[in-house]
Amino acid sequence: MDVSTASVPAPSAAREPGVRGLVADSWQRCEACGIRPDSGPPPPLRWTSEELGAYRRAHPLAAVLPLFRELLGAGAADDGHVFAVGDAGGALLWVEGDTAAMRRAERMHFVEGAVWSERQAGTNAPGTALELGRPVQIVTGEHYSAAVHAWSCAAAPVRDPVTGRVLGVVDLSGGATIATPPALAAVRAAALAAEAHLARLPSVPLLGPDGAPAFPGEVRLLALGRDSAVLDHAGRERHLSPRHSEIVLALALARRGVTGDRLAVDLSEREVPASTLRAEMTRLRAALGPELLGSRPYALLRPVRTDFDDVSRLLADGRVGEALARYPGPLLPRSEAPAVVAHRRSLEQQLRGAVLGSGDARLLRRWVEAAWGAEDLGAWAALARTLPAGSPQHAAAAARARALNLETAVFPQVRRHAAVLQRSRA
């Protein structure tokens, strides 16, 4: 495989000549997640060292770590590379190999406990292999993040031989020799050997740091039309406090994670002391668990699907009726957190514009009959225009539009006059 980066363009959502299809598709996913190719926070750490140790001891891939060391470890140390083993969510459980290569890997946060899923680290062999469910090789400039362009890597998922469930991933990372067919063949063979070894062992459940079953599935976040969000993960529903709702929503919007300073700005227009934010994050971590909330930077460590993203996707597909049906109300309507307010307004404007532009009387009526649309002058006027002239429904909608127009024109003047009289009396 040619390892030259001269012909590899900067990551873009557009399909570029000379860029492999799986790489271009991965770049599109990264761009959709809001990942920046030129800068941004490093992949977040999922656990403390104690939590990582407990999780590794309970993980099924611990049973095949000696096999990985035998097949990949010695060669990595001799050839100036590193090999890594990660879990199904892309968190690196073990990173071993050449000492100098390990130091270079540390500078880009390719370390034990860091999350190298596509969602957190951009296009990379471990993350993309997990995303696609098959062996993948990523060469130098094919990485989405510029910080990784000096590296090439090859990775393969490891599956439970009984259920077929992905248990994790094995990876080789390093220089030019990793960008060759033998490197990809090596990790594929190591994954197959691990699966054959696991097939001879008793079935071991995948456990988290606390000993409870760990589920690598997505997180579901519901925040529309409610003052407190609901987070659903692995069959467990968590009703968050209003403040924790704001934090989780801000992290979901940030995608890749945020620093404490940035998160404080997202949560309040007033200064939030660092100690206050750390205490709140500690409480949230206790509520969610270390498998969901990472630090340095703060980030959600599982793929998050939100009800407000569902509405946005339906609007992008032109399915306005379905989007309106999935919209029970504004996003955390009582929240004054700047990040929440901005996204609430943006989503409402998108949905309102789509409904008004549809010319569909049924959608317009559903909008004005909802609490958030009852005072919408533009929507009532649009509804009146879509109804047959002379019909009672047209007359009612037109009358409501005229009344709102009068209130809009008169009430501000009344309030101004009242304020002037109040000041003069004072």
TABELNOR-V370614 format. One record per pair of residues at least 4 apart in sequence whose ideal C-beta (glycine too) atoms are under 6 Angstrom apart, sorted by sequence separation. I is the first residue (numbers start at 0). GAP is how many residues later the second one is. If there is no record, write none. Layout:
{{I,GAP} {I,GAP}}
This chain:
{{18,4} {35,4} {46,4} {67,4} {68,4} {71,4} {74,4} {85,4} {86,4} {96,4} {124,4} {137,4} {173,4} {206,4} {207,4} {239,4} {253,4} {257,4} {267,4} {271,4} {287,4} {299,4} {339,4} {347,4} {352,4} {364,4} {386,4} {405,4} {406,4} {18,5} {29,5} {46,5} {75,5} {85,5} {104,5} {105,5} {108,5} {114,5} {115,5} {122,5} {137,5} {142,5} {158,5} {159,5} {177,5} {231,5} {239,5} {257,5} {271,5} {287,5} {293,5} {313,5} {334,5} {357,5} {367,5} {388,5} {55,6} {75,6} {85,6} {86,6} {120,6} {142,6} {171,6} {207,6} {222,6} {366,6} {372,6} {386,6} {8,7} {75,7} {128,7} {158,7} {159,7} {206,7} {230,7} {293,7} {386,7} {83,8} {84,8} {115,8} {127,8} {140,8} {204,8} {205,8} {221,8} {263,8} {284,8} {313,8} {314,8} {331,8} {354,8} {14,9} {84,9} {117,9} {139,9} {156,9} {157,9} {229,9} {291,9} {313,9} {72,10} {115,10} {116,10} {117,10} {157,10} {220,10} {291,10} {383,10} {6,11} {71,11} {83,11} {115,11} {124,11} {171,11} {228,11} {367,11} {139,12} {156,12} {219,12} {227,12} {310,12} {354,12} {366,12} {367,12} {81,13} {117,13} {124,13} {138,13} {263,13} {330,13} {383,13} {82,14} {123,14} {154,14} {155,14} {218,14} {227,14} {329,14} {382,14} {383,14} {12,15} {81,15} {137,15} {171,15} {226,15} {310,15} {363,15} {10,16} {80,16} {154,16} {228,16} {249,16} {309,16} {310,16} {67,17} {94,17} {136,17} {169,17} {227,17} {259,17} {379,17} {383,17} {12,18} {79,18} {152,18} {153,18} {329,18} {363,18} {81,19} {123,19} {135,19} {214,19} {363,19} {76,20} {80,20} {81,20} {91,20} {122,20} {152,20} {169,20} {379,20} {380,20} {75,21} {76,21} {79,21} {122,21} {134,21} {169,21} {245,21} {379,21} {91,22} {121,22} {150,22} {72,23} {81,23} {121,23} {307,23} {60,24} {90,24} {132,24} {153,24} {326,24} {89,25} {360,25} {10,26} {89,26} {128,26} {151,26} {222,26} {355,26} {360,26} {89,27} {128,27} {129,27} {151,27} {358,27} {376,27} {124,28} {128,28} {376,28} {124,29} {125,29} {153,29} {124,30} {153,30} {155,31} {220,31} {154,32} {155,32} {153,33} {157,33} {160,34} {319,34} {155,35} {262,35} {314,35} {157,36} {158,36} {55,37} {89,37} {160,37} {246,37} {160,38} {258,38} {319,38} {107,39} {129,39} {257,39} {307,39} {314,39} {323,39} {85,40} {89,40} {107,40} {128,40} {138,40} {243,40} {256,40} {257,40} {256,41} {256,42} {320,42} {329,42} {125,43} {45,45} {125,45} {124,46} {136,47} {250,49} {251,52} {134,53} {251,54} {51,61} {42,66} {46,66} {41,67} {45,67} {44,68} {44,69} {45,69} {266,70} {42,71} {43,71} {42,72} {42,73} {100,73} {265,73} {42,77} {42,78} {87,78} {87,80} {86,81} {208,81} {85,82} {85,83} {207,83} {218,83} {220,83} {223,83} {223,84} {84,85} {217,85} {218,85} {219,85} {220,85} {221,85} {32,86} {252,86} {34,87} {83,87} {217,87} {244,87} {82,89} {245,89} {249,89} {80,91} {81,91} {245,91} {248,91} {29,92} {29,93} {80,93} {245,94} {25,97} {25,102} {67,102} {224,103} {223,104} {224,104} {223,105} {60,106} {36,107} {59,107} {60,107} {223,107} {226,107} {36,108} {37,108} {222,108} {36,109} {222,109} {29,114} {26,117} {71,118} {22,119} {70,119} {67,122} {66,127} {88,127} {87,128} {63,130} {66,130} {7,133} {10,133} {63,133} {4,135} {2,136} {4,136} {119,136} {62,138} {59,144} {57,149} {54,154} {53,155} {50,158} {2,173} {2,176} {0,178} {0,179} {114,186} {43,213} {39,216} {40,216} {33,221} {34,221} {32,222} {50,239} {46,243} {45,248} {44,249} {43,250} {44,251} {43,253} {43,255} {45,255} {40,256}}
